[in-house]
Amino acid sequence: MTTDPARTGRPVATAASGPTSVARSVETLTLVAMCLGVMMTFLLVTANISALSAIRDDLDIGPGTLLWIPSAYTLAVAALVLPAGTLGNLYGRKRMFCVGAVVMIGGGLLAASATTTAALISAQLVSGAGGALILPNSLAILGATYADPHRRTEVITVWAASSGIGLAVGPLLAGVLLEHVGWHTVFVPNAVLGVLTLLVVVPFAAESLLPGERLDLPGALLGTVTIASLVYALIQGGEDGYTAAPVLAAWAASSVAAVAFVAVELRAAAPMLDVRLFRSRSFSAVMVVAAVALFGFTGVAILAVMFYDHVQHRDALDTSRRMLPLFAAYVVSAYFAGRLIRRTGFKGPLTVGLLLGALAVLGLTTVGPATSYDRVWPLFVLFGAACGLVVAPSTAAALAGVAPERAGMASGAVNTARQVGAVLGTALLGSLLTGRVAADLPHQLAAHGVPLAARTSVEAAVASGSAGGRALSAGGRAAVEGAFVSGIDAGLAATACVFLATALMALTAVRNRPREPLRPDGGR
């Protein structure tokens, strides 16, 4: 029997291509290729974060500008992931996946050769465009390759867990390279992994597409403007003030573009994102949950790096080792979450994961300059496991009620939500940190008896990002540490509140079991 690819988006298959050992081997190699791709996109996230201190010291970047280095990458992914999914449906998911890998290789090489902040941020934007092509198309390829819903849920879980492997490997590679070479080399492993990914995906992954698909250019442009303006306002507002004229203009542009995006998508014959999907309360709640999971995970990772850099003064490799339990627990938890949801449904793991995440983050607010690592690593394990318990089920829940031909759209939506959450975690928590440090530092300097004449120079050094290379007095050093602890605790407290509120949403709004998929007209 032959399957119509125009209807399902799957490759044409006959009875002869049933579940033979060769077919299973091809499926497995396809899964390996997609996991390598998603590992590549997430490895860069934590490698960026781990290299921030070295980049700051070399380029003399202030905290506000420094946030743009990891945020530029996640911003590009978040803004482009939806149109990237449409391009895959239109021109071939495998083809766009390969283009994304090539673009990421190029972005990594550009970053490795960057000598200015502007060049580095530009290279991050290029890498982000590649990551945007990889994420939705890798998930859509898996959806087209694995027809059985239960098996598809299992491989999606493996796919989600592989993102955690990338997150875990990033800091370790970065730490070793920073200690022995320099920050430029941190971007090279991603290019190497991109080459390996292409070597697997080109010969083994099958092509799939939707022949009737059309590119929704107005929707793509409006969606990009919405997300880019929002992120600019959040990051730049933390440095210049949220009422500064350029920031207010960005808020206005984001709001207008968002309203126009909804209007355009409702009227489009072939929308990039069918906003009618959000009529489902469960689907909308899952999008929020997916965003919050990456908001917390990325944001807490940023705060942890800042803590070990500015408060406990650890080097990059030591910081990476100390954060390893966070990422390892995420990987293990994400892997087993897929098996768990087959027994429990989606609601329980999502709710419990968010509650445990809030508990772990509240525990981290008790950590100070003299706190032993023996008190910290169990909290890292708990938080990593909690996030892993949320990420995989949220991805599966988003695709559970969507017909196969809409898998690309649904995967684009959930990946957009996750990447928006990641960039908001970097932007919001990073801006909250820098704002609190700037506000609290004068009080800390006074409390630690730093002479009035020396306070201005310390504040200027912290604002410019050059404090790490200055010889501070004991009082000045303690004041800077205290200000950073205050800022980090503010970010952790905000994360805990967001997790608790989202846990309530997951408990009350997420559908526990899959239902019959929605038709394009919103019916069943």
C-alpha positions in Angstrom: 0.0 0.0 0.0 1.3 3.5 -0.9 1.0 6.5 1.4 0.3 9.9 -0.2 3.1 12.2 0.7 1.0 15.3 -0.2 -1.4 14.4 2.6 1.0 13.2 5.3 4.3 14.8 4.5 5.9 11.4 4.8 8.1 9.7 2.2 6.3 7.3 -0.1 6.5 3.8 1.4 5.3 0.4 0.0 4.7 -2.9 1.7 8.2 -4.0 0.7 9.6 -1.2 2.9 8.0 -2.5 6.0 9.7 -3.0 9.4 12.8 -4.9 7.9 16.1 -4.7 9.6 17.4 -2.4 6.9 14.4 -0.1 7.4 14.9 -0.1 11.2 18.6 0.7 10.7 17.8 3.7 8.5 15.3 4.9 11.0 17.9 4.6 13.8 20.5 6.5 11.8 17.9 9.2 11.0 17.3 9.5 14.7 21.1 9.8 15.3 21.4 12.5 12.7 18.5 14.5 14.1 19.9 14.2 17.6 23.3 15.3 16.5 21.6 18.4 14.9 19.7 19.3 18.0 22.9 18.7 20.2 24.7 21.2 18.0 22.1 23.9 18.5 22.0 23.5 22.3 25.7 23.0 22.7 26.3 26.6 21.5 23.9 27.9 24.2 25.9 26.8 27.2 29.3 27.2 25.4 28.3 30.9 24.9 27.4 31.2 28.6 30.6 29.6 29.8 32.8 31.8 27.6 31.2 35.1 28.7 33.8 36.0 31.4 36.7 35.4 29.1 35.0 37.4 26.3 34.2 40.2 28.7 37.8 40.5 30.0 39.3 40.4 26.4 36.9 42.8 24.8 36.1 45.0 27.8 32.3 44.6 27.4 29.9 45.9 30.0 27.2 43.6 31.5 24.4 45.0 29.3 26.3 44.5 26.0 27.6 41.1 27.2 24.0 39.8 27.4 23.7 40.3 23.6 26.3 37.6 22.9 24.2 34.6 24.0 20.9 36.5 23.3 21.8 37.2 19.7 21.9 33.5 19.0 18.7 32.6 20.8 17.0 35.7 19.4 17.7 34.5 15.8 16.5 31.0 16.5 13.3 32.2 18.2 12.5 34.8 15.4 13.2 32.4 12.5 12.1 29.0 13.6 8.6 29.2 12.4 9.4 30.3 8.8 12.2 27.8 8.9 9.6 25.0 9.4 7.6 26.3 6.5 10.6 26.3 4.3 11.2 22.7 5.2 7.6 21.8 4.3 8.0 23.7 1.0 11.5 22.8 -0.2 12.2 19.6 1.8 12.9 19.1 5.5 16.1 17.2 4.9 17.4 19.9 2.5 16.6 22.7 4.9 18.1 20.7 7.8 21.4 20.4 5.8 21.3 24.1 4.9 21.0 24.9 8.6 24.0 22.7 9.5 26.1 24.5 6.8 25.0 27.9 8.1 25.8 26.9 11.7 29.3 25.8 10.6 29.8 29.1 8.9 28.6 31.0 11.9 30.9 29.1 14.2 33.9 29.8 12.0 33.0 33.5 11.9 32.7 33.7 15.7 36.1 31.9 16.0 37.7 34.6 13.9 35.8 37.6 15.5 37.9 40.4 16.9 35.2 42.8 17.9 32.0 42.7 19.8 29.9 43.6 16.7 31.6 40.8 14.7 30.9 38.3 17.4 27.3 39.2 17.8 26.8 39.1 14.0 28.3 35.6 13.9 25.9 34.6 16.6 23.0 35.8 14.5 24.3 33.7 11.6 24.5 30.7 13.8 21.0 31.3 15.1 19.6 31.3 11.6 21.2 27.9 11.1 19.8 26.6 14.4 16.3 27.9 13.4 16.5 25.7 10.2 17.7 22.6 12.2 15.2 22.5 15.1 11.7 22.4 13.5 12.9 20.3 10.5 14.6 17.7 12.7 11.4 17.2 14.6 9.3 17.1 11.4 11.7 14.6 9.9 11.2 12.3 12.9 7.5 12.8 12.7 7.5 11.7 9.1 9.9 8.8 9.7 8.1 7.2 12.7 4.4 6.7 11.8 3.4 4.8 15.0 2.3 7.5 17.6 3.8 5.6 20.6 7.1 5.1 18.9 7.1 8.7 17.8 6.6 9.8 21.4 9.6 7.7 22.4 11.9 9.1 19.7 10.8 12.7 20.5 11.9 12.0 24.1 15.3 10.9 22.8 15.4 14.0 20.6 14.6 16.2 23.6 17.1 14.4 25.8 19.8 15.0 23.2 19.4 18.7 23.7 20.4 18.2 27.3 23.5 16.3 26.1 24.4 19.4 24.1 23.8 21.6 27.1 26.0 19.4 29.2 28.9 19.1 26.7 29.0 22.8 26.0 30.4 24.0 29.3 32.9 21.1 29.6 34.3 21.8 26.1 34.3 25.5 26.7 36.1 25.1 30.1 38.9 23.0 28.6 39.4 25.2 25.6 39.3 28.4 27.7 41.9 27.0 30.1 44.3 25.8 27.4 43.7 28.0 24.3 41.3 30.9 24.4 37.6 31.9 24.0 37.8 32.0 20.1 38.2 28.2 20.0 35.0 27.7 22.0 33.0 28.1 18.7 35.1 25.5 16.8 33.6 22.3 18.2 30.2 23.3 17.0 31.5 23.5 13.4 33.1 20.1 13.8 29.9 18.6 15.1 28.1 20.2 12.1 30.3 18.3 9.7 29.7 15.1 11.5 26.0 15.7 11.4 26.1 16.2 7.7 28.0 13.0 7.2 25.2 11.1 8.9 22.1 12.9 7.6 23.0 13.2 3.9 23.2 9.4 3.1 20.6 8.1 5.5 17.7 10.6 6.2 14.8 10.5 3.8 13.4 13.6 2.2 9.9 14.7 3.0 7.8 17.8 2.2 4.3 19.1 1.6 3.9 19.9 -2.1 1.0 22.3 -1.6 2.8 24.5 1.0 3.4 28.2 0.4 5.7 30.6 2.1 3.8 33.1 4.3 6.2 36.0 3.8 4.0 38.6 5.6 3.6 36.3 8.6 7.3 35.6 8.7 8.3 39.2 8.6 5.7 40.2 11.3 6.7 37.4 13.5 10.4 38.3 13.3 9.7 41.9 14.0 7.5 41.0 17.0 10.2 38.8 18.7 13.2 40.9 17.7 11.6 44.1 19.0 10.5 42.4 22.2 13.9 41.0 23.0 15.6 44.3 22.2 13.3 46.1 24.6 14.0 43.6 27.3 17.8 43.6 27.0 18.3 47.3 26.2 15.7 48.3 28.8 17.8 46.7 31.5 20.7 48.9 30.6 19.1 52.2 29.4 15.9 52.1 31.4 12.5 50.8 30.2 11.2 54.3 29.6 14.1 55.3 27.3 12.8 56.5 23.9 14.4 53.7 21.8 13.1 51.1 24.3 9.6 52.5 24.2 9.7 52.5 20.4 10.7 48.8 20.5 7.8 48.0 22.8 5.4 49.8 20.4 6.8 48.0 17.4 6.5 44.6 19.1 2.9 45.2 20.1 1.8 46.5 16.7 3.6 43.7 14.9 2.0 41.1 17.2 -1.5 42.3 16.5 -0.8 42.5 12.8 0.7 39.0 12.8 -2.5 37.5 14.3 -4.7 39.4 11.8 -2.6 38.3 8.9 -2.4 34.6 10.0 -6.2 34.4 10.5 -6.8 35.6 6.9 -3.9 33.7 5.2 -4.8 30.8 2.9 -1.6 29.0 4.0 -0.6 30.5 7.4 2.9 30.0 8.8 1.2 29.4 12.1 -2.5 28.7 12.3 -3.4 30.7 15.4 -6.6 28.8 15.6 -4.5 26.1 17.3 -4.5 28.4 20.3 -8.3 28.0 20.6 -7.3 24.8 22.5 -6.7 25.8 26.1 -4.4 22.8 26.4 -2.3 23.7 23.4 -1.9 27.3 24.6 -0.9 26.1 28.1 1.7 23.7 26.7 3.3 26.6 24.7 3.6 28.5 28.0 5.0 25.5 29.8 7.6 24.9 27.1 8.7 28.5 27.2 8.9 28.6 31.0 11.0 25.4 31.1 13.8 27.0 28.9 13.3 30.4 30.5 14.3 28.9 33.8 16.9 26.5 32.6 18.8 29.0 30.5 18.3 31.8 33.0 19.5 29.8 36.0 22.5 28.7 34.0 23.4 32.3 33.3 23.0 33.2 37.0 25.1 30.2 38.1 28.0 31.3 35.8 27.8 34.8 37.1 27.8 33.5 40.7 30.9 31.4 40.2 32.6 34.2 38.3 31.8 37.3 40.4 31.1 35.8 43.8 33.3 32.7 44.2 35.9 33.7 41.6 36.2 30.3 39.9 37.8 29.8 36.5 35.9 28.6 33.5 36.8 24.9 33.8 36.0 24.8 37.5 32.7 26.5 36.8 31.8 24.0 34.1 32.6 21.1 36.3 30.4 22.5 39.1 27.5 22.9 36.7 27.8 19.4 35.2 25.2 17.9 37.7 22.6 20.4 36.4 23.0 19.3 32.8 23.5 15.5 33.5 20.3 15.4 35.6 18.5 17.1 32.8 19.6 14.5 30.2 18.7 11.5 32.4 15.3 13.0 33.4 14.3 14.0 29.9 15.1 10.5 28.6 13.0 8.7 31.2 10.2 11.3 31.1 9.1 9.8 27.7 8.5 6.4 29.3 6.8 8.0 32.3 4.2 9.9 30.2 2.9 6.7 28.6 1.8 5.6 32.1 0.8 8.9 33.7 -0.1 11.2 30.8 1.2 14.7 30.4 -0.3 16.6 33.3 1.5 14.9 36.2 5.1 15.2 35.0 4.6 18.8 33.9 3.1 19.9 37.2 5.6 18.0 39.4 8.6 19.2 37.3 7.6 22.8 37.6 7.0 22.5 41.4 10.3 20.7 42.0 12.1 23.4 39.8 10.6 26.2 42.0 11.7 24.3 45.1 15.3 23.9 43.8 15.5 27.6 42.8 14.3 28.8 46.2 17.0 26.6 47.7 19.7 28.3 45.6 18.7 31.7 47.0 20.4 30.5 50.3 23.8 30.2 48.6 26.4 32.8 49.4 30.1 33.5 48.9 31.2 31.1 51.6 28.7 28.3 50.7 30.3 24.9 50.2 29.6 23.1 46.9 28.3 20.1 48.9 25.2 22.2 49.6 24.8 23.3 46.0 25.2 20.3 43.7 22.0 18.5 45.1 20.0 21.6 44.2 21.6 21.6 40.7 20.6 17.9 40.3 17.0 18.7 41.5 16.6 21.6 39.2 18.1 19.8 36.1 15.9 16.8 36.8 12.8 19.1 37.2 13.4 20.8 33.8 14.0 17.5 32.1 10.7 16.3 33.4 9.0 19.3 31.7 10.8 19.7 28.4 10.2 16.2 26.8 6.5 15.9 27.8 5.8 19.5 26.7 7.1 18.7 23.2 5.1 15.4 23.0 2.0 17.1 24.3 2.2 19.9 21.7 2.3 17.3 18.9 -0.2 14.8 20.5 -3.3 16.5 19.2 -2.0 17.6 15.8 -2.4 15.7 12.5 0.8 14.4 10.9 0.5 16.9 8.0 0.7 19.7 10.6 3.6 18.3 12.5 6.0 20.9 11.0 3.7 23.8 12.1 3.3 22.3 15.6 7.0 21.6 16.0 7.8 25.1 14.8 5.4 26.5 17.4 6.8 24.5 20.3 10.4 25.3 19.3 9.5 28.9 19.0 8.0 28.9 22.5 11.1 27.2 23.9 13.5 29.5 22.2 11.5 32.6 23.2 11.7 31.2 26.7 15.4 30.8 26.4 16.0 34.3 25.1 13.7 35.7 27.8 15.6 33.8 30.5 18.8 35.4 29.3 17.3 38.8 28.7 15.0 39.2 31.7 17.1 37.5 34.3 20.3 39.0 33.0 18.7 42.5 32.9 17.3 42.0 36.4 20.8 40.9 37.6 22.6 43.9 36.1 20.0 46.4 37.3 20.0 45.1 40.8 23.8 45.0 40.9 23.9 48.7 39.8 21.3 49.7 42.3 22.8 47.7 45.3 26.5 48.3 44.7 26.6 51.9 46.3 24.9 50.6 49.4 27.3 47.6 49.6 30.3 49.9 49.1 29.2 52.1 52.0 28.4 49.1 54.2 31.9 47.6 53.7 33.6 50.9 54.5 35.0 51.6 51.0 36.3 55.3 51.0 34.0 57.7 49.1 36.8 58.6 46.7 37.2 55.0 45.6 33.5 54.1 45.2 33.0 55.8 41.8 35.9 54.0 40.2 34.6 50.6 41.5 31.1 51.3 40.2 32.5 52.4 36.8 34.6 49.2 36.6 31.7 47.0 37.3 29.5 48.8 34.8 32.2 48.6 32.1 32.9 44.9 32.8 36.5 45.5 33.7 36.2 44.8 37.5 37.4 41.3 37.0 40.8 42.5 36.0 41.1 45.2 38.7 42.9 44.8 42.1 40.1 45.7 44.5 40.5 46.2 48.2 39.0 43.6 50.6 36.1 45.9 51.2 35.6 46.6 47.5 35.7 42.9 46.6 33.2 42.0 49.3 30.9 44.9 48.1 31.0 43.6 44.5 30.3 40.1 45.7 27.4 41.2 47.9 25.9 43.2 45.0 26.0 40.2 42.7 24.5 37.9 45.3 21.6 40.4 45.6 21.1 40.4 41.8 21.4 36.7 41.5 18.9 36.1 44.3 16.4 38.5 42.6 16.6 36.5 39.4 16.2 33.2 41.3 13.2 34.5 43.2 11.6 35.7 39.9 12.2 32.2 38.4 10.6 30.5 41.3 7.5 32.7 41.0 7.2 32.0 37.3 7.5 28.2 37.8 4.9 28.1 40.6 2.4 30.1 38.5 3.0 27.8 35.5 2.6 24.7 37.6 -0.9 25.8 38.4 -1.6 26.4 34.7 -0.3 22.9 33.8 -2.4 21.3 36.5 -5.6 23.0 35.4 -5.3 23.5 31.6 -3.1 20.8 30.1 -5.0 17.8 28.6 -3.6 14.7 30.2 -4.0 12.3 27.3 -3.9 12.8 23.5 -7.2 13.3 21.7 -8.1 12.9 18.1 -6.0 15.4 16.0 -7.4 18.7 15.0 -8.2 19.2 11.4 -7.0 22.3 9.6 -10.4 23.9 10.0 -10.2 23.5 13.8 -12.6 20.5 13.9 -11.9 16.8 14.6 
